[in-house]
Amino acid sequence: FAPILYVFKYQDLGEAVRIHNSVPQGLSSSIFTRDLLESEYFISHRGSDCGIVNVNTGTAGAEIGGAFGGEKGYWWRKRERQ
């Protein structure tokens, strides 16, 4: 388990979010922006599908009340194997 930074080219925020949500992992995510509308989009139901969503801060550290096991299928598949 290690922090990984993916860097992709994208045309608009909608495309970036689609790329972001297309992976099976979903523990934590972050967006760095000066645009308030972009940050609101990212944290809304249309944006990131991760358990913990951050704006203008890194993803390190636990957040109380967050879905620390992840929100997407990866966590459930791992749990089913045990």
Residue pairs with C-beta under 8 A, 6 or more apart in sequence:
3 59
3 60
8 16
8 19
10 16
10 19
13 38
13 41
13 42
17 41
17 42
17 46
17 47
17 48
20 29
20 48
21 48
21 49
23 72
24 72
24 73
24 74
25 70
25 72
25 74
26 49
26 50
26 51
26 70
26 71
26 72
26 74
26 75
27 50
27 51
27 52
27 59
27 68
27 69
27 70
27 71
28 50
28 51
28 52
28 53
28 54
28 59
28 66
29 42
29 48
29 50
29 52
29 53
29 54
29 59
30 53
30 54
30 55
30 56
30 57
30 58
30 59
31 38
31 39
31 42
31 48
31 54
31 55
31 56
32 55
32 56
33 39
33 42
33 55
33 56
39 55
39 56
41 47
42 48
42 53
42 55
43 53
43 55
47 53
49 71
49 72
50 70
50 71
50 72
51 66
51 67
51 68
51 69
51 70
51 71
52 59
52 63
52 66
52 67
52 68
62 68
69 75
69 79
